[in-house]
């Protein structure tokens, strides 16, 4: 399979050979789903907390004597059985992050990219650089490349000037090929990758 390579003016300047089993293979939606759910879970703050009977306000004194009153026995006003009492087994701060096998993560990214290739939403450029830090120039370049809405830019090493130029553009993310995930790809309407990034991804995902 060959993919066209264009420059910043969206003019064809060459092509790159890619493996069919990487960029044109079967799309495994289950792997993509697992990877996206894992990344979403890892992004949760997990700062929820409820107060148990040791933390709620209230006296620790026994409200009335154990026997002889005719009422049910009780040891504290902070008992979970009473209003304003503590919560039993309530949520506590914790991390929701977990790990998936590396093969699953690679398979998910491979499937996500293959789907973008099938949809014609992958643009391969010769380089992703900027001569100056200017958001307007970066937006014009993306417009020439047919980028509208959400998009992810992928390069092996991020150009600092371009990174600063696109960070104020809503829906645009600029990530390195070593850190791109399946969620980054499926969440974008357009994927713009450099030739070197495509070759690096092919080497890793093959």
Beta strands, then each sheet from edge to edge (+ up, - down):
strand 1: 2-6
strand 2: 12-17
strand 3: 122-125
strand 4: 151-155
strand 5: 172-176
strand 6: 190-194
sheet 1: 2+ 1- 3- 6- 4- 5-
end
